[in-house]
Amino acid sequence: PSTSTSWERRFVAYCLDADVLINAHRQHFPMDVVPGFWEALDRAGRQGQIFVIHEVYRELLEGEDELASWIRERDGYVRDQRNDGLTATAYRRIGNAITSRS
């Protein structure tokens, strides 16, 4: 049986951390070598399946490289969690899950 809530069954979006994108770009999936990876991220971002929080967006822009240019062109993928009740709720759920496993 599923333990997900009805909201989770309807829609799940993944919050990407800066390290995911930085390591993908620098090590595993360089944009010029594996463009399909970045195209898939684009599709997921346009469909609302992935996002980055504002702090991650700012961190990526500091790189002043191809990744910074890529994310700058996709500012629609940025969620300002400071004013987002869903993200705050998700943070609490993640924190509670981690605490309950300790």
C-alpha positions as CSV (number, residue, x, y, z in Angstrom):
1,P,0.0,0.0,0.0
2,S,1.1,3.5,-0.8
3,T,2.0,5.8,2.1
4,S,1.9,8.9,-0.1
5,T,-0.7,11.6,0.3
6,S,-3.3,12.4,-2.4
7,W,-1.3,15.5,-3.2
8,E,1.9,13.4,-3.8
9,R,0.0,11.0,-6.1
10,R,-1.2,13.9,-8.2
11,F,2.0,15.8,-8.5
12,V,5.6,15.4,-7.4
13,A,8.3,18.0,-8.1
14,Y,12.0,17.4,-7.4
15,C,14.1,20.2,-5.8
16,L,17.6,20.0,-7.3
17,D,20.6,21.1,-5.2
18,A,23.5,23.0,-6.7
19,D,25.8,20.0,-6.3
20,V,23.5,17.9,-8.6
21,L,23.8,20.4,-11.4
22,I,27.5,21.3,-10.8
23,N,28.7,17.7,-10.7
24,A,26.5,16.8,-13.7
25,H,28.0,19.7,-15.7
26,R,31.6,19.3,-14.6
27,Q,32.0,15.5,-14.3
28,H,29.3,13.2,-15.5
29,F,27.2,15.0,-18.2
30,P,29.0,17.9,-19.8
31,M,26.7,20.0,-21.9
32,D,28.7,19.6,-25.0
33,V,29.1,15.8,-24.5
34,V,25.7,14.8,-23.3
35,P,23.2,17.4,-24.5
36,G,20.3,14.9,-24.1
37,F,20.7,15.1,-20.3
38,W,20.2,18.9,-20.3
39,E,17.4,18.6,-22.8
40,A,15.6,16.2,-20.4
41,L,16.1,18.6,-17.5
42,D,14.6,21.3,-19.7
43,R,11.5,19.3,-20.4
44,A,11.2,18.4,-16.7
45,G,11.6,22.1,-15.8
46,R,9.0,23.2,-18.3
47,Q,6.6,20.6,-17.0
48,G,7.2,21.7,-13.4
49,Q,8.7,18.4,-12.4
50,I,12.0,20.0,-11.2
51,F,12.9,23.3,-9.7
52,V,15.7,25.0,-7.8
53,I,15.3,27.2,-4.8
54,H,16.4,30.8,-5.0
55,E,19.7,30.3,-3.1
56,V,20.7,27.5,-5.4
57,Y,20.0,29.7,-8.4
58,R,22.2,32.5,-6.9
59,E,25.0,30.0,-6.2
60,L,24.9,28.7,-9.8
61,L,25.0,32.2,-11.2
62,E,28.2,32.9,-9.3
63,G,30.0,30.3,-11.4
64,E,30.1,32.6,-14.4
65,D,30.4,29.5,-16.7
66,E,28.2,27.6,-19.1
67,L,26.1,26.3,-16.3
68,A,25.5,29.8,-15.0
69,S,24.3,30.8,-18.5
70,W,22.1,27.7,-18.7
71,I,20.3,28.4,-15.4
72,R,20.0,32.1,-16.1
73,E,18.0,31.3,-19.3
74,R,15.7,29.1,-17.1
75,D,14.8,31.4,-14.3
76,G,11.3,30.0,-14.5
77,Y,12.6,26.9,-12.8
78,V,13.4,28.9,-9.7
79,R,11.1,28.7,-6.7
80,D,11.4,31.4,-4.0
81,Q,10.8,29.1,-1.0
82,R,10.7,32.1,1.4
83,N,7.1,32.7,0.3
84,D,6.1,29.2,-0.7
85,G,4.0,27.3,1.8
86,L,4.4,24.0,-0.1
87,T,8.2,24.1,0.1
88,A,8.1,25.0,3.8
89,T,5.7,22.1,4.4
90,A,8.1,19.8,2.4
91,Y,11.1,20.9,4.4
92,R,9.2,20.1,7.6
93,R,8.2,16.6,6.3
94,I,11.8,15.9,5.3
95,G,13.1,17.1,8.7
96,N,10.6,15.0,10.5
97,A,11.4,11.9,8.4
98,I,15.1,12.3,9.1
99,T,14.5,12.8,12.8
100,S,12.3,9.8,13.1
101,R,15.0,7.6,11.6
102,S,17.7,8.8,13.9
